[in-house]
Amino acid sequence: MKTTKDSPSSVVRTLTAQLAELKRRHRDEVQTLRQALESVQSENLKLRRRLGPRHAARLESP
């Protein structure tokens, strides 16, 4: 005998809630990574400016 807990609608609700949580965590992780990338890119730009155009040209050429 199936209980209410095991009904198909209950399983769908549970999976939907789990999916929503995974999506939320994914969005949070992506946002954190984007912020870190922006910070690193900003720091990289500052360092390149401090080095000047001659050093930057040497770093970019093989």
C-alpha positions as CSV (number, residue, x, y, z in Angstrom):
1,M,0.0,0.0,0.0
2,K,1.4,3.4,-1.0
3,T,1.5,6.2,1.5
4,T,0.9,9.8,0.7
5,K,4.7,10.3,1.1
6,D,5.4,8.0,-1.9
7,S,2.7,9.4,-4.2
8,P,3.9,10.6,-7.6
9,S,2.9,14.2,-6.8
10,S,5.0,14.0,-3.6
11,V,8.0,12.7,-5.6
12,V,7.6,15.4,-8.2
13,R,7.4,18.1,-5.5
14,T,10.5,16.7,-3.8
15,L,12.5,16.6,-7.0
16,T,11.3,20.1,-8.0
17,A,12.4,21.5,-4.7
18,Q,15.8,19.8,-5.0
19,L,16.2,21.2,-8.6
20,A,15.3,24.7,-7.4
21,E,17.9,24.4,-4.6
22,L,20.6,23.2,-7.1
23,K,19.8,26.0,-9.5
24,R,20.0,28.6,-6.6
25,R,23.3,27.2,-5.5
26,H,24.6,27.2,-9.1
27,R,23.6,30.8,-9.5
28,D,25.3,31.8,-6.3
29,E,28.5,29.9,-7.3
30,V,28.5,31.5,-10.7
31,Q,28.0,35.0,-9.2
32,T,30.9,34.4,-6.8
33,L,33.2,33.2,-9.6
34,R,32.2,36.2,-11.8
35,Q,33.0,38.6,-8.9
36,A,36.4,36.9,-8.3
37,L,37.1,37.1,-12.1
38,E,36.2,40.8,-12.2
39,S,38.5,41.4,-9.2
40,V,41.4,39.6,-10.7
41,Q,41.0,41.3,-14.1
42,S,40.9,44.7,-12.4
43,E,44.1,43.8,-10.5
44,N,45.7,42.6,-13.7
45,L,44.9,45.9,-15.4
46,K,46.3,47.9,-12.5
47,L,49.5,45.9,-12.6
48,R,49.9,46.3,-16.4
49,R,49.4,50.0,-16.1
50,R,52.1,50.2,-13.4
51,L,54.5,48.3,-15.6
52,G,53.9,50.6,-18.5
53,P,53.4,50.1,-22.2
54,R,56.9,48.7,-22.9
55,H,56.6,45.9,-20.4
56,A,53.0,45.1,-21.4
57,A,54.1,44.7,-25.1
58,R,56.9,42.3,-24.1
59,L,54.4,40.3,-22.0
60,E,52.0,39.9,-24.9
61,S,54.5,38.9,-27.5
62,P,55.7,35.2,-27.7
